[in-house]
């Protein structure tokens, strides 16, 4: 009986490890250092796709974007993950999740929302991002709300590199 449960237990442990990677990534993006953020990415492949925005291929390009982001991030930022779906196939996985964020950027209350679609690879027992998609649905000052054609304020998004 225990042998039949072994794959199920491994899957449950893997799901929890992947969930932890996504949650720790969010904490690092909100409050951490560039090194902490990049510790969640695999060396090769390493890709980042921003919607709207650009794609960054290779660890150096991804790191440059996060460096610019961290230097320009909100003074107070909390983004939360929910409705996470995880699909595992041996040593690869896909995690899809929504995020909502609130923060303070240069004295202005900001709200943002979107989703992540992450591809991860198990590397020496640890799950690492190989491809991360960040789809921004809106990022606006709280006083303006998030509906309408101007729901993504480009001046609030870190500059393209």
N, C-alpha and C positions, 0 to 999 in steps of 0.2 A: 504494500500500500504506500509506503514512504517513497518508493522509487517512482510511482505514478505522480506523486505530488512535486517531485524535484523540478521538472520544467515549469510548473505553475509557480512555485516559490521563486525560482530564478526570474521569471517574468515580472512578478510583483516587486521583487527587489530592484530589478532594472527600471521599472516604472517609477519607483520612488527615487532612485538615483537621478533619473532624467528630470523629474519634477524639481528635485533639489538644485540641479544645474540651472534650470530656468529661473528659479526663485533667487538663487545666489547671484546670477547674472544681473537680475533687476536691482538687487541691493547694491551691487558694484556700480552699475550705471548711475544710480541715484546718488551714491555717497562715496564710492570707492575711487581707486586710482586706475590709471591706464593699465598698469600691470595686472591688477585684479580683473579687470574686464577681459583683457586678452588671455588670461589663464583659462578661460572657458572655450577658447578656439583652438582647433587643431592647426598644426603647422602647414600641412599641405594634404588635401585642398583646404582652402580658407577663402570663403566668398561672402559678400554682403550685398544685398539688393535692397534699395530704398524705393518705396513707391509712395508718393512721387519722388523722383530723384534718379540717382545713378546706380550702377553696379560697380563693385570693387572686387578685383581678383587678386589673390595673393595676400599673405599675412601682412606684408609691409603696407599695402594699400588700405587694408581694413584697419590696421593700427593707426594710420594717418587720419582716417575719418574719425575714429573714436577719440584720438588726441584732440582734434578740433572740437568735437562734441563736448568733451569734458571741460575744455577751456571756456566754452560758451554755455554750459548747461545752466539750468535754473538754480538760483540760490537755494531754494527749498524745492525738492522734487520727491514725490512718492508715486511710483507707478506699481499697479497691482495686476496680477495675472488671474484670469478666471476662465472657466469652461475649457480647460486644457484636455486635449485629445492626444494620446500617445499610441503610436503603432510601432511595434518592434519586429524586426526580421533579423534574427541572429545578432550580429555585431553592428547593425545599422538601425536607426530609428528616425521617425518623423514625429515632431511635436508641434501641434497647432494650438494657439491660445490667443484669447483676446487680452488687451491691456487697456486700462484706464489710468490716467495720470492727472495729478494736480500739482501745481507748483507756483513759484514766485520768480518771475524773470524781470529784473530791474524794477522791482516795486509793483509790478502788474500781476494780478492773479490770472493764472493760465490753466486751461483744461485741455486735455488731449485724449485721444482714443485711437485704437487701431488693432492690428493683430500681428502676431509673429507666426511664421512658418519656418521651423528649424529642422535641418537634417543633422543628425548626430552620428558619430562613430565611436565605438568602444575602443579605447586606446590604452593598453596595459591596465585594464580593469576600470578605467575612468571614461565617462561619456564626454565628448568634445563636439562643439559645433563645427561642421564642415561647410555648411551653407545656411545663412540666416537671411530671411526676408522680413523686412519691417514695413508693413503697410499702414500708413498714417491716414486715418479717416478724417480726423480734424485736429487742429491745434489752434486755439483762439483765446483771446482774453475772455475771462469769465463774464464780464459785463456785456459782451457782444453775443454770447450764445454760440451754438455750433451748427446751426442750420444755414441753408442758403449756399449760394455759389462761391462765397469767399470764406469757406470754412477752414481752409488751410492758409495760414498767414506765413508766407515765405520768409518774412523777416524774423520769425520765431524759430525757424529750422536752421541748424548749423550750416554754414556756407559749404557749397560743393567744392571739393578739392580737385 
